[in-house]
Amino acid sequence: DAGVIQSPRHEVTEMGQEVTLRCKPISGHNSLFWYRQTMMRGLELLIYFNNNVPIDDSGMPEDRFSAKMPNASFSTLKIQPSEPRDSAVYFCASRLNRGSPLHFGNGTRLTVT
Amino acid sequence: QQQVKQSPQSLIVQKGGISIINCAYENTAFDYFPWYQQFPGKGPALLIAIRPDVSEKKEGRFTISFNKSAKQFSLHIMDSQPGDSATYFCAASNDMRFGAGTRLTVKP
């Protein structure tokens, strides 16, 4: 079990650039979650998918953020255009089913200058 | 966004002491109450979880106490160790929204 894999681990970009974060969930898990963590706002749920279908995207900050899950083994979170206030650690997590524990990746630290 | 209110925000405990972190929720339909532990540079990991049909669950030095009528649950860490220093999050739903987190520091 390789765990949830996120890439890149660190991303530094300039304001206005497009940023794409990637996640590979644990094989067989049917739910995938994207979170953003900052000191001020804690661990915020951005969006989650069940069986590759977005279920709740109410946490997505604004239209600059979009997430896709084209298949069961891959998801992306895209920010276009990026802004300095998007600087945070972004986590992806997956779980086997409802009531199962979440398994988190090690996160992507995004810095927008 | 938070569906649970977690307190305290930070906690300092001496080695060997008891650490207590509390969470309160509103929605009586919730049926899964996990605690996650996060070390710096890592993602959170499940520590212990409880369902509302029991009032207490113990795993080693970690215990969840659950009060259904008060809609509260708490994490107790007995014999706290410096290695327990981390941030702890509670959640109280199946769509996995977390509390604000508690930064625990255990002093040697």
Interface residues (C-beta under 8 A of the other chain):
Chain A: V4 F33 G42 L43 E44 L45 Y48 I55 D56 G59 F91 A93 R95 R98 G99 P101 L102 H103 F104 G105 N106 G107
Chain B: Q1 Q2 D31 Y32 P34 Y36 G41 K42 G43 P44 A45 L46 A49 F89 N94 D95 M96 R97 F98 G99 A100 G101
